[in-house]
Amino acid sequence: MPSTHATGVHVRHAVSRALATNNIRPTEATFKVLTARVTLSSTRRIRRAEVTLSIRKPRPITQWEPHEITGWVNPDGEHPQMTLVRLDNPLFVDLYPVTWDSWLRVNVTDRLPNGRDPFCPRTPTTHHGAVAFASAVGKRLPTKDEMVALWGEQRWPWGDVADDHMGRVRSPQQGNLFEVGMHPPYRGMFDLGGWLWQLDQEGTAGCATVDDTPRFGHPATDIPGPLGFRCVVDP
């Protein structure tokens, strides 16, 4: 299938439009973001996004070449909205941090807080609650070492320089949270920026920055910003 180009109000929206052009639901799609960029307003907020996707039919993992599979979402058709990342071992990783929309599908007695968009990360959360959610959907939390590897060796996942076009590197002011998937992905994963702390399997948190330095293994009871989580699955 040829690549598909689309625009939207942010990257996740543009991806959904590209898939819709091919009559594919995001929860069923096998795709890879080839290019993505955002245009910012004078106040550094996202005004417009453009993406180019490659879309394929899913096939068993063994039928993918090792060098080509990284960054593909749902390559085998059995891991919707998860991307396959090769660390020391392959690992399926949630495309986005767990949102209120996803959380409420499992925890049906909870309620969305007033004024909160359902596609914002589910914050605040507890390690017990995150582990219970992951177990309920057949997943687990990443270990601290996996989170370090997912982030990469640079100051931010995209490089050593803060870049509002690539991700938000400061905590939201006045408690305002942002929807997931607004900025371009990194190796297929969204929101590995600097503003959302994410819980790990050990009960600490990471995937955020303090003084422009990435932090991992930070005590979850002393987080200087929003605390959420994402899940992983071992192939």
C-alpha positions in Angstrom: 0.0 0.0 0.0 1.5 3.4 -0.9 2.3 6.0 1.8 -0.5 8.3 2.9 -0.2 12.0 3.8 -2.6 13.8 6.1 -2.8 16.9 8.2 -4.6 17.5 11.5 -4.7 19.8 14.6 -2.0 17.6 16.1 -0.1 14.5 15.2 -2.5 11.9 16.7 -5.3 13.6 14.8 -3.4 13.6 11.6 -2.5 9.9 12.0 -6.2 9.1 12.5 -7.1 11.0 9.4 -4.5 9.2 7.3 -5.9 5.8 8.5 -9.5 6.9 7.8 -8.5 7.8 4.3 -7.8 4.1 3.9 -10.9 3.0 5.9 -8.8 1.6 8.7 -9.5 2.1 12.4 -6.6 3.1 14.6 -7.3 0.1 16.9 -6.9 -2.2 13.9 -4.1 -0.6 11.9 -0.6 -1.8 11.1 1.4 1.3 10.3 4.6 3.3 10.7 5.0 7.1 10.9 7.5 7.9 8.2 7.5 11.6 8.8 5.8 14.0 11.2 6.1 17.7 11.9 4.2 20.3 13.7 3.7 24.0 13.1 3.7 26.2 16.3 1.9 29.4 17.0 3.6 32.5 18.4 2.9 31.1 21.9 4.7 27.8 21.1 1.4 25.8 21.0 0.7 23.3 18.2 -1.3 24.9 15.4 -1.1 22.2 12.7 0.5 18.8 12.2 1.5 16.9 9.0 2.3 13.1 8.9 3.1 10.6 6.3 2.3 6.9 7.1 3.2 3.6 5.6 0.3 1.2 6.0 0.6 -2.6 5.6 -1.3 -5.7 6.3 -0.2 -7.4 9.5 1.8 -10.6 9.4 3.5 -12.9 11.9 6.6 -11.5 13.6 8.7 -14.2 12.1 7.9 -12.9 8.6 9.3 -9.5 9.3 12.9 -8.7 8.6 14.6 -7.7 11.9 16.0 -4.5 10.5 12.6 -3.2 9.3 10.2 -4.0 12.1 11.2 -1.4 14.7 8.7 1.4 15.0 5.8 -0.5 13.3 2.5 -0.3 15.2 0.7 -3.6 15.6 2.9 -5.4 13.1 1.4 -8.8 13.8 -2.2 -7.7 14.1 -2.4 -8.9 17.7 -1.1 -5.8 19.5 -3.3 -2.8 18.6 -1.8 0.6 19.3 1.5 -0.9 20.5 4.8 -0.6 18.7 7.6 -3.1 18.6 10.9 -1.8 19.9 14.1 -3.8 19.9 16.1 -3.4 23.1 18.2 -6.3 24.5 15.0 -8.3 23.6 12.0 -7.2 21.5 9.3 -5.5 23.5 5.8 -4.3 22.6 5.3 -0.8 24.0 2.0 1.2 24.3 1.9 3.8 21.6 0.7 6.4 24.2 0.6 6.7 28.0 -2.6 5.2 29.4 -5.4 7.8 28.9 -8.5 8.4 30.9 -10.4 7.0 28.0 -8.5 3.7 28.3 -8.6 3.7 32.1 -12.4 4.1 32.2 -13.0 1.2 29.8 -11.5 -1.0 32.6 -12.4 0.9 35.7 -16.0 1.6 34.8 -17.0 3.0 38.2 -14.5 5.8 38.0 -15.4 9.2 36.5 -13.6 11.6 34.3 -12.6 14.7 36.3 -14.4 17.9 35.4 -12.7 19.7 32.6 -10.3 16.9 31.7 -10.1 15.6 28.1 -10.5 11.8 27.9 -7.3 11.6 25.8 -5.2 13.2 28.5 -3.0 10.8 30.5 -4.6 9.1 33.5 -3.1 11.2 36.3 -2.5 11.2 39.2 -2.1 7.5 39.6 -0.6 5.0 42.0 1.7 2.1 41.5 -1.0 -0.3 42.7 -3.6 1.1 40.4 -1.2 1.0 37.4 -0.2 -2.6 38.1 -3.8 -3.6 38.4 -4.8 -1.9 35.2 -1.9 -3.5 33.3 -2.8 -6.9 34.6 -6.5 -6.5 33.6 -5.5 -5.8 30.0 -2.8 -8.6 29.8 0.2 -6.3 30.1 2.7 -5.1 32.6 4.7 -2.0 33.6 8.1 -1.5 32.1 11.1 -2.0 34.3 13.4 0.9 35.1 16.1 -0.5 32.8 13.5 -0.8 30.0 12.4 2.8 30.5 16.0 4.0 30.4 16.5 2.1 27.1 13.3 3.4 25.6 14.4 7.0 26.3 17.8 6.5 24.7 21.2 7.9 25.5 20.6 11.5 24.6 19.2 14.3 26.8 15.8 14.0 25.2 14.6 11.0 23.0 15.0 13.1 19.9 18.4 14.7 20.7 20.3 16.8 23.1 18.5 20.1 22.4 15.1 21.1 23.8 12.7 21.4 20.9 9.0 22.4 21.2 8.4 21.0 17.8 9.4 17.5 19.0 7.9 17.4 22.5 7.0 19.5 25.5 9.9 19.5 27.9 8.4 21.5 30.8 5.7 20.5 33.2 2.3 22.0 32.5 1.5 25.2 34.4 -1.5 25.5 36.7 -2.3 21.8 36.5 -3.2 22.0 32.8 -2.6 18.6 31.1 -2.1 17.9 27.4 -3.6 15.2 25.3 -1.4 12.4 24.3 0.1 12.1 20.8 0.3 15.8 20.0 4.0 15.8 19.0 5.9 13.5 16.6 6.7 10.0 17.9 10.1 8.7 18.7 10.8 5.2 17.3 7.1 4.7 17.1 6.3 5.9 20.7 4.6 9.1 21.6 5.1 11.3 24.6 8.6 10.3 25.6 9.2 14.0 26.3 10.0 15.7 29.5 6.7 16.7 31.1 5.0 13.4 32.1 6.6 11.2 34.7 5.8 7.5 34.1 5.7 4.7 36.7 7.9 1.6 36.3 7.6 -2.0 37.5 9.7 -1.3 40.6 7.4 1.4 41.8 9.6 4.4 41.0 9.2 6.8 38.1 11.1 8.2 35.2 10.8 9.4 31.5 10.9 13.0 32.5 13.5 15.7 33.1 14.7 17.8 36.0 17.0 20.7 35.1 17.1 19.3 31.5 18.5 16.0 32.7 16.5 12.8 32.3 15.5 11.1 35.6 14.8 7.4 36.3 14.2 5.5 39.5 12.8 8.7 41.1 10.7 8.1 44.2 7.1 8.1 43.1 6.1 10.0 46.3 8.2 13.0 45.3 7.4 13.7 41.7 7.7 17.4 40.5 5.1 17.0 37.8 2.2 14.9 36.5 2.5 11.1 37.1 1.1 8.6 34.6 2.1 5.3 33.1 2.3 3.2 30.0 2.3 -0.6 29.5 4.4 -3.2 27.7 4.1 -6.8 26.6 6.8 -9.4 26.0 6.4 -10.9 22.5 
